Amino acid sequence: MTSPRNTADPHDRWAAPGASPPRSSYELNQRLGAAARSRAPSGLEIVDSEDLVNTTSAAAAVDDGYGPDPVEVAAELGAATDTAQTRTRTVFPESRPVSWAAFGPLIPVLAGSAGAGASCVAAAIVDALQQDQRCALLIDADDPARSGLAGASSVDGPWTRQVNDHLTVRYSWRDDALLARLETALPAITPGMVPPPPDWLPNPAPDPLHATVVDLGHGGWRAAASPIYGAGGWLRRGLPTQRPILVVRATRPSLRQAEQLLARLDPWVQRGLATPIYQLVVNGARKWPAGVAGAAGPRVAALLDEALFVPHVPAWEVGGVSDEPSPARAVEALRPLLASWRLITSPRRR
């Protein structure tokens, strides 16, 4: 019996008529990058080029030559990224001040290092707000395949907002909080494909919206690369001022990585385009272990005195964020911070 895979030459699919398969991985990457740039007249950032080449080249290797034309996929990813960037420049130009009023108090959450638990902290903040009957919007700005909030709701909601031909924002419920997540038929969402902040609001928006919490995803390192680009747009300086949170672990490697992230963000802060980190949250500890805090660089050290500690939560270590309410010990640890910002009532007055 002839397999369906044998009905077509797997190499007869390299976009250009008569094009031969690439002879090396280097040539493949060159061809994929060129295809992406051909559909992105405004140009592609390095992180986007890297992401889409990695995604399409890996898919080409895995499907053994029988899947979609990787050149066509790369071109489509390039076009999708360019569309998102054109939209961002239209609604979020550098020449115009940013207004965050529609989002209520805005809390972007960055991971200072891999596995710091930024998604867990973001979910716990929203759950603390819900306990005080505050209307909260939780935004997941990560690629769905890598998101720490993938299990934050029990079911996907039926409400959507079409951002462009490639991207949709789907709204679901996390108890009484609204969760916004990206969807796409493309194999990945590059950092530059993340829609600008105004495109995340449902229509009509909740009224009143007491707070918006954003899990920046894509690694804090990428989000800190630019406040006018992708998920980093949530760090763009505006009014009312956001309160960005940096989540770290109580380890020397985590503090070293966080220092590099702050160094990457610092030029944008100095230019007045980005909002500096407002709060350091130490996840998984009640205090600094001996010898750890002393490893902090100058930028992280400036945040140490006001650091907030969230104790170790075994459920987070095993399963991450689920559709169940965040563990009480984590929520209670975050309540004093939210009370100091006047987002909820003081724990002493409950």
C-alpha positions as CSV (number, residue, x, y, z in Angstrom):
1,M,0.0,0.0,0.0
2,T,1.2,3.4,-0.8
3,S,1.4,5.9,2.1
4,P,-0.2,9.3,1.6
5,R,3.2,10.7,2.3
6,N,4.5,9.1,-0.9
7,T,2.0,10.8,-3.1
8,A,4.1,14.0,-3.4
9,D,7.7,14.8,-3.5
10,P,8.5,16.3,0.0
11,H,11.2,18.5,-1.5
12,D,8.8,20.1,-4.1
13,R,7.7,22.8,-1.7
14,W,10.3,25.5,-1.4
15,A,8.1,28.4,-2.4
16,A,10.0,29.7,-5.5
17,P,9.2,27.7,-8.7
18,G,12.1,25.3,-9.4
19,A,13.8,26.1,-6.0
20,S,15.9,23.3,-4.7
21,P,16.0,22.2,-1.0
22,P,18.6,24.0,1.1
23,R,21.9,22.1,1.3
24,S,22.7,23.0,4.9
25,S,21.1,24.4,8.0
26,Y,22.9,27.7,7.4
27,E,21.3,28.0,3.9
28,L,17.9,27.0,5.4
29,N,18.1,29.7,8.0
30,Q,19.2,32.3,5.4
31,R,16.3,31.4,3.1
32,L,13.7,31.5,6.0
33,G,15.0,34.8,7.2
34,A,14.9,36.3,3.7
35,A,11.3,35.1,3.2
36,A,10.2,36.7,6.5
37,R,11.9,40.0,5.6
38,S,10.3,40.0,2.2
39,R,6.8,40.2,3.8
40,A,7.9,42.7,6.5
41,P,8.6,46.0,4.6
42,S,9.1,47.9,7.9
43,G,11.8,45.5,9.0
44,L,12.1,42.9,11.7
45,E,13.8,43.1,15.1
46,I,16.5,40.6,15.8
47,V,14.4,38.8,18.4
48,D,11.6,38.3,15.9
49,S,13.9,37.0,13.2
50,E,15.5,34.6,15.7
51,D,12.1,33.3,16.8
52,L,10.5,32.8,13.5
53,V,13.7,31.2,12.0
54,N,14.0,28.8,14.9
55,T,10.3,27.9,14.8
56,T,10.1,27.2,11.1
57,S,13.5,25.5,10.8
58,A,12.6,23.2,13.7
59,A,9.2,22.4,12.1
60,A,10.9,21.6,8.8
61,A,13.2,19.2,10.5
62,V,10.4,17.5,12.5
63,D,8.0,17.0,9.7
64,D,10.7,15.3,7.6
65,G,9.8,17.3,4.5
66,Y,6.1,16.6,4.3
67,G,4.5,19.5,6.2
68,P,3.7,23.1,5.1
69,D,6.4,24.9,3.1
70,P,8.7,26.4,5.8
71,V,9.5,29.3,3.5
72,E,5.8,30.2,3.2
73,V,5.3,29.8,7.0
74,A,8.3,32.1,7.6
75,A,6.9,34.7,5.2
76,E,3.5,34.6,6.9
77,L,5.1,35.0,10.4
78,G,7.1,38.0,9.0
79,A,3.9,39.5,7.6
80,A,2.0,39.0,10.9
81,T,4.9,40.6,12.9
82,D,5.0,43.6,10.5
83,T,1.2,44.0,10.8
84,A,1.4,44.1,14.6
85,Q,4.3,46.6,14.5
86,T,2.5,48.9,12.1
87,R,-0.5,48.9,14.4
88,T,1.7,49.6,17.4
89,R,3.3,52.6,15.8
90,T,-0.2,53.9,14.9
91,V,-1.8,53.7,18.4
92,F,1.4,54.0,20.5
93,P,3.6,56.5,18.8
94,E,6.7,57.8,20.7
95,S,5.6,61.4,20.0
96,R,2.4,61.1,22.0
97,P,2.0,60.6,25.8
98,V,0.5,57.3,26.9
99,S,-2.8,57.3,28.9
100,W,-3.4,54.2,31.0
101,A,-6.7,55.5,32.4
102,A,-8.8,52.9,30.6
103,F,-7.0,50.1,32.5
104,G,-7.3,51.4,36.0
105,P,-4.2,50.9,38.2
106,L,-1.8,48.9,36.0
107,I,0.5,46.3,37.4
108,P,3.0,44.8,34.8
109,V,4.7,41.7,36.2
110,L,8.2,40.6,34.9
111,A,10.2,37.5,35.7
112,G,13.7,38.5,36.7
113,S,15.0,35.1,35.9
114,A,13.8,31.8,34.3
115,G,11.3,30.0,36.6
116,A,11.0,32.9,39.0
117,G,7.2,32.4,39.1
118,A,5.9,35.7,37.6
119,S,2.7,34.0,36.3
120,C,2.0,32.6,39.8
121,V,2.5,36.0,41.4
122,A,0.3,37.7,38.7
123,A,-2.5,35.2,39.3
124,A,-2.3,35.6,43.1
125,I,-2.5,39.4,42.8
126,V,-5.7,39.1,40.8
127,D,-7.1,36.6,43.3
128,A,-6.3,39.0,46.2
129,L,-8.2,41.7,44.3
130,Q,-11.2,39.4,43.8
131,Q,-11.4,38.7,47.5
132,D,-12.2,42.4,48.0
133,Q,-14.8,42.4,45.2
134,R,-12.5,44.3,42.9
135,C,-13.0,44.0,39.1
136,A,-9.7,42.8,37.7
137,L,-8.4,42.1,34.2
138,L,-5.5,39.6,33.9
139,I,-3.6,39.8,30.7
140,D,-1.4,37.0,29.4
141,A,1.1,38.6,26.9
142,D,3.0,35.3,26.4
143,D,3.0,32.9,23.5
144,P,0.2,30.4,24.4
145,A,2.6,27.5,23.9
146,R,4.9,28.9,26.7
147,S,2.5,30.6,28.9
148,G,2.5,30.2,32.7
149,L,-1.2,31.1,32.7
150,A,-2.3,28.4,30.3
151,G,-4.3,26.7,33.0
152,A,-5.6,29.8,34.8
153,S,-9.2,29.3,33.7
154,S,-11.3,26.1,33.7
155,V,-12.6,26.7,30.1
156,D,-11.9,29.1,27.3
157,G,-14.5,31.8,27.1
158,P,-16.7,32.5,24.0
159,W,-15.8,36.2,23.8
160,T,-13.1,37.2,21.4
161,R,-11.6,40.4,19.8
162,Q,-10.0,40.1,16.4
163,V,-6.8,42.1,16.5
164,N,-5.7,41.4,12.9
165,D,-5.9,38.5,10.3
166,H,-3.5,36.4,12.4
167,L,-4.2,37.2,16.1
168,T,-7.2,37.0,18.3
169,V,-7.6,37.9,22.0
170,R,-9.9,35.4,23.8
171,Y,-11.6,36.4,27.1
172,S,-12.3,33.8,29.8
173,W,-13.2,33.9,33.4
174,R,-10.9,33.2,36.4
175,D,-13.6,33.1,39.0
176,D,-14.9,36.7,38.7
177,A,-11.8,38.1,37.0
178,L,-11.5,38.5,33.3
179,L,-8.5,36.7,31.7
180,A,-7.3,37.8,28.2
181,R,-5.0,35.5,26.2
182,L,-3.7,35.4,22.6
183,E,-4.7,32.9,20.0
184,T,-3.3,32.3,16.5
185,A,-3.2,29.6,13.8
186,L,0.5,30.4,13.2
187,P,3.1,28.1,14.8
188,A,4.3,30.8,17.2
189,I,3.9,34.3,18.4
190,T,7.1,36.3,18.1
191,P,7.6,39.1,20.6
192,G,6.8,41.7,18.0
193,M,3.5,40.1,17.2
194,V,2.1,40.9,20.7
195,P,-0.6,43.5,20.2
196,P,-0.3,47.0,21.7
197,P,-2.0,47.5,25.0
198,P,-5.2,49.2,23.7
199,D,-6.0,46.2,21.6
200,W,-6.3,44.0,24.7
201,L,-9.4,45.7,26.2
202,P,-12.7,44.0,25.5
203,N,-15.4,46.1,23.9
204,P,-17.1,47.3,25.9
205,A,-14.5,47.3,28.7
206,P,-15.5,46.5,32.3
207,D,-16.9,49.5,34.1
208,P,-15.5,50.1,36.6
209,L,-12.2,48.3,36.0
210,H,-10.4,48.5,39.4
211,A,-7.0,47.1,38.2
212,T,-5.2,45.4,35.3
213,V,-2.4,42.9,36.0
214,V,-0.2,41.9,33.0
215,D,2.0,38.8,32.9
216,L,4.6,40.0,30.4
217,G,5.8,36.6,29.5
218,H,8.4,36.1,26.7
219,G,10.9,36.2,29.5
220,G,11.4,39.5,31.3
221,W,14.6,39.8,29.3
222,R,12.8,40.3,26.1
223,A,10.1,42.5,27.6
224,A,12.8,44.8,29.0
225,A,14.4,45.2,25.5
226,S,12.1,48.0,24.6
227,P,9.0,49.7,26.0
228,I,7.8,50.5,22.4
229,Y,7.9,46.9,21.3
230,G,5.7,43.9,21.9
231,A,5.0,43.0,25.5
232,G,7.5,45.6,26.6
233,G,4.9,48.2,25.6
234,W,3.2,47.7,29.0
235,L,6.3,49.4,30.5
236,R,5.9,52.5,28.5
237,R,5.8,55.6,30.7
238,G,2.4,57.2,31.0
239,L,-0.3,58.4,33.3
240,P,-1.5,57.2,35.7
241,T,1.9,55.7,36.4
242,Q,2.1,51.9,36.3
243,R,3.6,49.9,39.2
244,P,5.8,47.3,37.5
245,I,6.8,44.3,39.7
246,L,10.0,42.3,39.3
247,V,9.8,38.7,40.5
248,V,12.9,36.8,41.5
249,R,14.0,33.8,43.5
250,A,16.1,34.0,46.6
251,T,19.2,32.8,44.8
252,R,22.4,34.4,43.6
253,P,21.8,33.3,40.0
254,S,18.3,34.9,40.0
255,L,19.6,38.2,41.4
256,R,22.4,38.3,38.8
257,Q,20.0,37.7,36.0
258,A,17.6,40.3,37.4
259,E,20.5,42.8,37.5
260,Q,21.1,42.3,33.8
261,L,17.4,42.8,33.0
262,L,17.4,46.1,34.9
263,A,20.5,47.1,33.1
264,R,18.8,46.4,29.8
265,L,15.7,48.5,30.8
266,D,17.7,51.3,32.3
267,P,18.5,53.3,29.1
268,W,14.8,53.4,28.3
269,V,14.1,54.7,31.8
270,Q,16.8,57.3,31.5
271,R,15.2,58.5,28.2
272,G,11.9,58.9,29.9
273,L,10.2,56.2,27.8
274,A,9.9,53.4,30.4
275,T,8.6,53.2,33.9
276,P,11.2,51.9,36.4
277,I,10.5,48.8,38.5
278,Y,8.4,49.7,41.4
279,Q,8.5,46.6,43.6
280,L,10.7,43.6,44.0
281,V,8.9,40.4,44.9
282,V,10.9,37.4,46.1
283,N,9.0,34.2,45.4
284,G,9.4,31.0,47.3
285,A,11.1,32.4,50.5
286,R,10.3,34.1,53.7
287,K,13.7,35.8,54.0
288,W,17.1,36.1,52.3
289,P,19.3,33.0,52.8
290,A,22.7,33.8,54.1
291,G,25.0,35.3,51.4
292,V,22.4,35.8,48.8
293,A,21.4,39.5,49.2
294,G,25.0,40.5,49.1
295,A,25.3,39.2,45.5
296,A,22.8,41.8,44.3
297,G,24.1,44.3,41.8
298,P,23.5,48.0,42.3
299,R,20.1,48.2,40.5
300,V,18.6,45.2,42.4
301,A,20.2,46.4,45.6
302,A,18.2,49.6,45.4
303,L,15.0,47.5,45.6
304,L,16.1,45.1,48.5
305,D,14.9,47.2,51.5
306,E,11.3,47.1,50.3
307,A,11.3,43.6,48.9
308,L,8.2,41.6,49.5
309,F,8.6,37.8,50.3
310,V,6.0,35.2,49.1
311,P,6.5,32.0,51.0
312,H,7.2,28.6,49.3
313,V,4.0,27.1,47.8
314,P,4.4,23.4,47.0
315,A,1.3,23.5,44.7
316,W,3.0,26.1,42.5
317,E,6.2,24.1,42.3
318,V,4.4,21.0,41.1
319,G,1.6,22.3,38.9
320,G,2.0,26.1,38.4
321,V,-1.1,28.2,38.0
322,S,-4.3,26.2,37.8
323,D,-8.0,27.3,37.6
324,E,-8.2,26.9,41.4
325,P,-7.8,30.0,43.6
326,S,-4.2,30.8,44.4
327,P,-2.9,29.3,47.7
328,A,-4.0,31.3,50.7
329,R,-0.4,31.8,52.0
330,A,0.6,33.5,48.7
331,V,-2.5,35.7,48.5
332,E,-2.0,36.8,52.2
333,A,1.6,37.7,51.5
334,L,0.6,40.0,48.7
335,R,-2.3,41.7,50.4
336,P,-0.2,44.2,52.4
337,L,1.4,45.4,49.2
338,L,-2.0,45.9,47.4
339,A,-3.4,47.6,50.6
340,S,-0.4,50.0,50.6
341,W,-1.3,50.9,47.0
342,R,-5.0,51.4,48.2
343,L,-6.2,48.7,45.8
344,I,-7.8,46.7,48.6
345,T,-8.6,47.3,52.2
346,S,-5.9,47.0,54.8
347,P,-5.5,43.4,56.2
348,R,-5.9,44.9,59.7
349,R,-9.3,46.3,58.8
350,R,-10.8,43.2,57.3
